[in-house]
Amino acid sequence: MARFKAKVTQDIPAYRMIGLGGVNTEGDPEAGWETVYLIPAGLGTTPDLVSTGSLTEGDIVNVRITGATSWTVEASERIPAGSLVQSDADGRAKNYIWSDGNHVGFTTHSVEAGERVQVIRKPGRTTEPGSGGD
């Protein structure tokens, strides 16, 4: 298990997927050389972490990497069991659409929008529709 401190760049609700920011995350290329930044995962990005509690902009938080094979994430829409999902623009889980980017993994049960879903982590991207690999 790994632990480190990170700065929250904007409010992030609990059970949302999170990415890591780097140098110049806050618009200052000289800042951030010694700081890890937490940013909300964007649409179709491959997230690095998931929030287990609400995070407040500007806070320095302790991050713990456990190596979990699944995440509990808030769903942004109705999702059937066994579906590939990806991050939406707010870091919530949504049904996978190839043109929206990478998938994060697949669900173990069905959920309605606003409910929490267990996602087995298996990030990647399927082949382009119509390319013969779908």
Sequence and secondary structure as in RCSB ss.txt:
>XXXX:A:sequence
MARFKAKVTQDIPAYRMIGLGGVNTEGDPEAGWETVYLIPAGLGTTPDLVSTGSLTEGDIVNVRITGATSWTVEA
SERIPAGSLVQSDADGRAKNYIWSDGNHVGFTTHSVEAGERVQVIRKPGRTTEPGSGGD
>XXXX:A:secstr
 EEEEEEE S B TT EEEEE TTTTS TTS TT  EEEE  TT   SEE SS B TT EEEEEE   SEEEEEB
SS B TT EEEE TTS EEE  GGG  EEEEESS B TTSEEEEEEEEE    TTSS  
